Amino acid sequence: KLEEVYNLLKNANPNMVVYKKEEIPDHYHYRHNVRIMPLIIEVKEGWTVMQNRNGSFMCAYEYLHIN
């Protein structure tokens, strides 16, 4: 099941990267903690993952408007 979810997510949006726990880059110093979930989603700077009213998730660009 994990592999199925990973395969669905890995190409779901060009503004996010999905890592299996063992694939998390070393420079994050993150993968060896027992509390880390089997899959991690990283979104590009300026983007966020949010849930729609219908319950589905989307990756959306955030922008800052300064007057």
C-alpha positions in Angstrom: 0.0 0.0 0.0 2.8 2.4 0.8 4.4 1.9 -2.6 1.0 2.5 -4.2 0.6 5.8 -2.4 4.1 6.8 -3.1 3.6 6.2 -6.9 0.4 8.3 -6.9 2.1 11.2 -5.1 5.5 11.3 -6.7 4.3 12.8 -10.0 1.1 14.5 -8.6 2.4 18.0 -8.8 5.6 19.5 -10.2 5.9 21.8 -7.1 6.3 19.1 -4.6 8.7 16.2 -4.0 7.8 13.0 -2.2 10.5 11.1 -0.4 10.4 7.6 1.1 12.0 7.8 4.6 15.1 6.1 3.4 15.4 8.5 0.5 15.3 11.8 2.5 18.5 13.7 1.7 21.2 13.4 4.3 21.6 17.2 4.6 18.1 17.4 6.2 19.3 15.3 9.2 15.8 13.9 9.3 15.6 10.3 8.2 17.1 8.4 11.2 14.5 9.6 13.7 11.9 6.9 14.7 9.1 9.5 14.6 9.5 10.2 10.9 6.7 8.9 8.8 7.4 6.5 5.9 6.6 9.2 3.3 7.5 12.9 3.5 6.2 15.6 1.1 8.3 18.7 0.5 6.8 21.6 -1.4 8.8 24.3 -3.2 9.2 27.6 -1.5 6.0 29.7 -1.8 3.8 26.7 -2.2 1.6 24.9 0.4 -0.5 21.8 0.6 -4.1 22.5 1.5 -7.4 20.6 1.8 -10.4 21.7 -0.3 -13.9 21.8 1.1 -14.7 18.5 -0.6 -11.8 16.8 1.3 -9.3 16.5 -1.5 -5.9 18.0 -1.2 -4.1 20.5 -3.6 -0.8 22.2 -3.9 -1.3 26.0 -4.1 1.0 29.0 -4.6 1.0 31.4 -1.7 1.9 35.0 -2.4 2.5 38.0 -0.2 0.8 41.2 -1.1 2.4 44.3 0.5 0.8 47.7 0.1 
